[in-house]
Amino acid sequence: MIDPAAEFPLADDIIYLNHAAVAPLPRRARQLTVEFLDDAVTHGAAHYPEWLRVEASVRRQLGQLVGAADPDDIAILKNTSEALSVVAHGFPWRDGDRVIISSEEFPSNRIVWESLQRRGVGVIEVDLRSAPDPEDALLAAIDARTRMLAVSAVQFASGLRLDLARLGDECRQRDIALCVDAIQAVGALELDVLAMQIDFLAADAHKWMLGPEGVALFYCAADWRDRLLLHQFGWHMRENSGDYDSHDWQPAANARRFECGSMNMLGIHALAGSLSVLLETGMHAVEGSVLARSDYLFAQIEARSGLDLLTDNRAGRYAGIVSFRARGAPNDQLYTRLREAGVVCAQRGGGIRFSPHFYTALEQLDGALEIVDTVSK
């Protein structure tokens, strides 16, 4: 059983509600990082085979986190943007094809698709903010030229959560690829890429996975693996990556084909510790705790006449992000007051964004709301 106080020894003078941005590392991530650094300092790369075993373990952990059938479907890349770029610029587009996105996307899941316009690919933005059924709105935009639906599992500002299983089923029936930016979902929610029929999934480690920056999960369904045109090449992405002399080569048969060069071993060791916290707790329990904290915030915000809840609090429509605004105070003023009081949060989408994780104490949520009260009254 994870002891939150021992695993997350945060400073007494902060309330950390910013896991949708950059999460604090758990203690065991630090421990594995220190051990790795000590080894590198005293032995160089003498124990490199052990480093590779940790890398292989992290692939298994990531696969387990998203329900992948095989670690061969998992690539470890630098960030979500790189993973989405692998898909966007490797996909077999034809002139006149279309990709559908929402109008609320973080730049990583918008710019990459807009960059395809010079190749004759149209980008259709669907406004989900006023749609009573966001899946209906997305699916209604599909036409004969649509080749891909690219969405965030959870919107970064509003916290809107999409029904990925429904979208996956519809996309499969219509022979359309489903690409998911899951950076606001992996580590907070239970995911199953097979049951949800997701073709591509990308997520950085430094948010809900509680890992470091510079390491990211990229899932590519096996039947898409050799259909993506490669644009990054190097020694590591070859089938026989340890053969440095041969001039004959071919891409690796597994998802390593998307990893062109040397791996971020420092980040991988830290991530191994972070993922172990989530997996030992169990993602069912993690999700339940994350949603319970969102529910608690919803109730507290709605009980305050001076606050407006911006996140959709209908069942199935939210995850760990709760956004709100104060009627009587500008967001800048409220955000500054929160930061000065040690509340680590974010300003997004015209409101204040709180994003507690499964281990966040309810007393900390109360403390943050007390600071809000001093400004909103």
C-alpha positions in Angstrom: 0.0 0.0 0.0 1.4 3.4 -1.0 1.9 5.9 1.9 1.2 9.3 0.2 2.9 11.3 2.9 6.1 9.2 2.5 6.0 9.0 -1.3 5.2 12.7 -1.9 7.1 14.7 0.8 6.0 18.1 -0.6 7.0 21.2 1.2 4.7 22.4 4.0 4.3 25.8 2.5 2.7 24.7 -0.8 -0.6 23.1 -1.9 0.1 21.3 -5.1 -2.9 21.3 -7.5 -1.1 21.3 -10.9 -0.7 17.8 -12.1 -2.3 18.8 -15.4 0.9 20.9 -16.0 4.0 19.4 -14.3 3.7 16.9 -11.4 6.0 16.5 -8.5 8.1 13.3 -8.6 7.5 10.6 -6.1 10.3 9.7 -3.7 11.0 6.4 -5.4 11.6 8.2 -8.7 14.3 10.2 -7.0 15.8 7.1 -5.5 16.1 5.3 -8.8 17.5 8.4 -10.4 20.1 8.8 -7.7 21.1 5.1 -8.0 21.4 5.5 -11.7 23.6 8.6 -11.4 25.8 7.0 -8.8 26.3 4.0 -11.1 27.1 6.2 -14.1 29.6 8.2 -12.0 31.4 5.2 -10.5 31.1 2.7 -13.4 30.3 4.6 -16.5 28.3 2.4 -18.8 29.7 -0.9 -17.5 26.3 -1.9 -16.3 24.5 -0.8 -19.6 22.8 -4.2 -19.9 21.0 -3.5 -16.6 19.9 -0.1 -17.9 18.4 -1.9 -20.9 16.5 -4.2 -18.5 15.0 -1.1 -16.9 14.1 0.3 -20.3 12.3 -3.0 -21.2 10.5 -2.9 -17.8 9.3 0.6 -18.5 7.9 -0.5 -21.9 5.9 -3.2 -20.0 4.7 -0.7 -17.4 3.6 1.8 -20.0 1.8 -1.0 -22.0 0.1 -2.1 -18.8 -1.0 1.4 -18.1 -2.9 1.8 -21.4 -3.9 -1.9 -22.0 -1.6 -2.6 -24.9 -1.4 -6.2 -26.0 2.3 -6.3 -26.3 5.3 -4.1 -25.3 6.3 -4.2 -29.0 3.5 -1.7 -29.5 5.1 0.9 -27.2 7.8 3.4 -28.2 9.5 5.7 -25.7 9.9 9.1 -27.3 10.8 12.6 -26.0 7.4 14.2 -25.7 3.8 14.2 -26.9 4.5 16.6 -29.7 7.1 14.2 -31.2 4.8 11.3 -31.0 1.9 13.2 -32.7 4.4 14.4 -35.4 5.4 10.8 -36.1 1.7 10.1 -36.8 0.9 13.3 -38.7 3.8 13.2 -41.0 4.0 9.4 -41.3 0.3 8.8 -42.1 -0.4 7.9 -45.8 -2.3 11.0 -46.7 -3.7 11.8 -50.1 -4.4 15.2 -51.5 -7.8 16.4 -50.3 -7.9 14.2 -47.2 -9.2 15.6 -44.0 -8.4 15.3 -40.3 -11.0 16.3 -37.6 -9.9 18.0 -34.4 -11.7 20.1 -31.7 -11.3 23.8 -31.4 -10.1 23.6 -27.8 -6.9 21.6 -28.4 -3.6 22.4 -26.8 -1.2 23.7 -29.5 0.6 20.3 -29.6 -2.6 18.6 -30.9 -3.5 21.5 -33.3 -0.3 22.8 -34.9 0.9 19.3 -35.9 -2.3 18.8 -38.0 -2.3 22.4 -39.3 1.2 21.8 -40.6 -0.3 19.2 -43.0 -2.2 21.9 -44.9 0.8 22.4 -47.2 0.4 18.8 -48.2 -3.2 19.3 -49.2 -4.7 17.9 -46.0 -7.7 19.8 -44.7 -8.1 20.4 -40.9 -11.7 20.6 -39.7 -12.1 22.2 -36.2 -15.3 21.2 -34.3 -16.5 23.5 -31.5 -17.3 21.3 -28.5 -17.9 24.1 -26.0 -21.6 24.5 -26.8 -22.2 20.9 -28.0 -24.6 19.0 -25.8 -23.0 15.8 -27.1 -19.4 16.3 -28.1 -19.0 12.9 -29.7 -22.1 13.6 -31.9 -20.5 16.9 -32.9 -17.2 15.3 -33.9 -18.9 12.4 -35.7 -21.2 14.8 -37.6 -18.2 16.5 -39.1 -17.0 13.2 -40.8 -17.4 13.1 -44.6 -16.1 11.0 -47.4 -12.7 12.7 -47.3 -12.1 12.2 -43.6 -9.2 9.9 -42.8 -8.5 10.6 -39.2 -10.1 11.9 -36.0 -7.5 13.4 -33.6 -8.7 14.3 -30.2 -7.6 14.8 -26.6 -8.9 12.3 -24.2 -9.4 15.2 -21.7 -9.3 18.8 -22.8 -6.4 20.7 -21.1 -8.4 23.8 -20.1 -12.1 22.9 -19.6 -11.3 19.3 -18.4 -13.9 17.9 -20.8 -13.5 14.1 -21.1 -14.5 12.3 -24.3 -16.0 8.9 -24.7 -13.1 7.2 -26.5 -14.7 3.8 -26.7 -17.7 5.4 -28.6 -15.4 7.3 -30.9 -13.2 4.3 -31.5 -16.1 2.1 -32.4 -17.5 4.7 -34.9 -14.1 5.3 -36.4 -13.5 1.6 -36.9 -16.9 1.2 -38.6 -16.1 4.1 -41.0 -12.5 3.0 -41.6 -11.1 6.2 -40.0 -8.0 6.3 -37.8 -8.3 7.5 -34.2 -5.4 9.4 -32.7 -5.5 10.3 -29.1 -3.5 12.9 -27.2 -3.9 11.3 -23.8 -1.5 13.4 -21.7 -4.4 14.5 -19.4 -5.6 11.0 -19.0 -2.8 8.5 -18.7 -2.0 8.1 -15.0 -5.3 9.5 -14.0 -7.8 7.2 -15.7 -8.1 3.6 -16.6 -7.4 3.2 -20.3 -7.7 0.3 -22.7 -6.4 1.1 -26.2 -7.7 -2.3 -27.5 -11.2 -2.0 -26.1 -11.4 1.6 -27.1 -10.0 0.7 -30.6 -7.4 3.5 -30.5 -4.9 3.4 -33.4 -2.4 5.9 -31.9 -1.9 7.3 -28.4 0.6 9.8 -27.1 1.3 11.1 -23.6 4.2 12.8 -21.9 5.2 11.4 -18.5 5.5 14.6 -16.6 1.8 15.2 -15.8 -0.5 12.5 -14.4 2.1 9.8 -14.8 4.2 11.6 -12.1 7.3 11.3 -14.2 10.0 13.6 -15.5 9.9 15.8 -18.6 11.7 14.4 -21.7 10.1 10.9 -21.7 6.8 10.1 -23.4 4.6 7.1 -24.3 3.7 6.4 -27.9 1.4 3.6 -28.6 1.0 2.5 -32.2 -1.5 -0.3 -33.0 0.4 -3.3 -34.6 -1.5 -3.1 -37.9 -0.4 0.6 -38.3 3.3 0.1 -37.4 4.7 -0.5 -40.9 2.2 1.8 -42.6 3.6 5.0 -41.0 6.3 6.5 -43.2 9.4 7.1 -41.2 11.0 10.5 -41.1 13.5 10.0 -38.3 16.4 7.7 -38.8 19.4 6.5 -36.8 21.2 3.5 -35.3 18.6 2.7 -32.7 15.6 2.3 -35.0 17.2 -0.5 -37.0 16.2 -4.2 -36.6 19.8 -5.1 -35.7 20.6 -2.0 -33.7 23.7 -3.7 -32.2 25.3 -4.4 -35.5 27.3 -1.2 -36.2 29.3 -2.5 -39.2 26.6 -3.8 -41.6 25.5 -1.4 -44.4 22.3 -3.5 -44.8 19.5 -2.5 -42.5 15.8 -2.3 -42.1 13.5 -0.7 -39.5 12.8 -2.6 -36.4 9.8 -4.8 -36.6 8.4 -3.4 -33.3 7.7 0.2 -32.2 11.4 0.8 -31.6 11.4 1.8 -35.3 10.1 5.2 -34.0 13.1 5.7 -31.7 15.8 7.0 -33.9 18.7 7.4 -31.4 20.0 6.8 -27.9 17.4 6.7 -25.2 17.0 9.1 -22.2 18.2 6.6 -19.7 18.1 9.1 -16.8 14.5 9.9 -17.5 13.6 6.2 -18.0 15.0 5.3 -14.6 13.0 8.0 -12.9 9.8 7.0 -14.8 10.2 3.4 -13.7 9.7 4.6 -10.1 6.8 6.9 -11.0 4.9 4.2 -12.9 5.5 1.7 -10.0 3.6 4.0 -7.7 0.6 4.1 -10.0 0.6 0.4 -10.8 1.1 -0.7 -7.2 -1.9 1.5 -6.2 -3.9 0.1 -9.1 -5.4 2.3 -11.8 -8.9 1.5 -10.7 -8.1 2.9 -7.3 -6.2 5.8 -8.8 -9.1 6.8 -11.1 -11.6 6.5 -8.2 -9.5 8.8 -6.0 -8.9 11.3 -8.8 -12.7 11.5 -9.6 -13.6 11.7 -5.9 -11.4 14.8 -5.6 -13.0 16.4 -8.6 -16.4 15.6 -7.1 -15.4 17.2 -3.9 -14.2 20.4 -5.7 -17.4 20.5 -7.8 -19.6 20.4 -4.6 -17.5 23.1 -2.9 -17.4 25.4 -5.9 -21.1 25.1 -6.5 -21.8 25.8 -2.9 -20.1 29.2 -3.3 -22.3 31.9 -4.8 -19.3 33.9 -6.1 -17.8 31.1 -8.2 -18.8 29.7 -11.6 -17.8 26.1 -12.4 -16.4 25.8 -16.0 -15.8 22.0 -16.1 -18.7 19.8 -17.2 -19.5 17.8 -14.0 -21.8 15.2 -15.6 -20.7 11.6 -15.0 -18.2 10.5 -17.6 -17.4 14.1 -18.7 -14.6 14.9 -16.4 -11.3 13.5 -15.1 -8.8 15.3 -12.8 -9.1 18.8 -14.1 -11.5 21.3 -12.4 -11.8 24.8 -13.8 -13.7 27.7 -12.4 -13.8 31.5 -12.2 -14.7 34.1 -9.6 -17.4 36.5 -10.6 -16.2 39.3 -8.4 -12.4 39.2 -9.3 -10.3 39.0 -12.4 -8.6 35.7 -13.0 -5.2 37.4 -12.9 -5.9 38.7 -9.5 -7.2 35.4 -8.1 -4.3 33.5 -9.7 -1.7 35.8 -8.2 -3.3 35.5 -4.8 -3.3 31.7 -5.0 0.3 31.6 -6.1 1.4 34.0 -3.3 -0.3 31.8 -0.8 1.6 28.7 -2.1 -1.2 27.2 -4.1 0.4 25.7 -7.3 -2.3 25.8 -10.0 -2.8 27.2 -13.5 -4.7 29.8 -15.4 -6.3 28.2 -18.4 -9.3 28.7 -20.7 -10.6 31.9 -18.9 -10.5 30.3 -15.5 -8.4 28.9 -12.7 -7.5 25.2 -13.1 -7.1 22.9 -10.1 -5.8 19.4 -10.9 -5.2 17.3 -7.7 -4.0 13.7 -8.0 -5.1 10.6 -6.2 -2.8 11.2 -3.2 -3.8 14.9 -2.6 -5.4 15.3 0.8 -8.9 16.8 0.9 -7.6 19.2 3.6 -5.4 20.8 0.9 -8.4 21.3 -1.3 -10.1 23.1 1.6 -7.0 25.2 2.1 -6.9 26.3 -1.5 -10.6 27.2 -1.5 -10.1 29.3 1.6 -7.7 31.4 -0.3 -10.2 31.6 -3.2 -12.8 32.9 -0.7 -10.6 35.8 0.3 -10.7 37.1 -3.2 -14.1 36.0 -4.5 -16.2 37.4 -1.7 
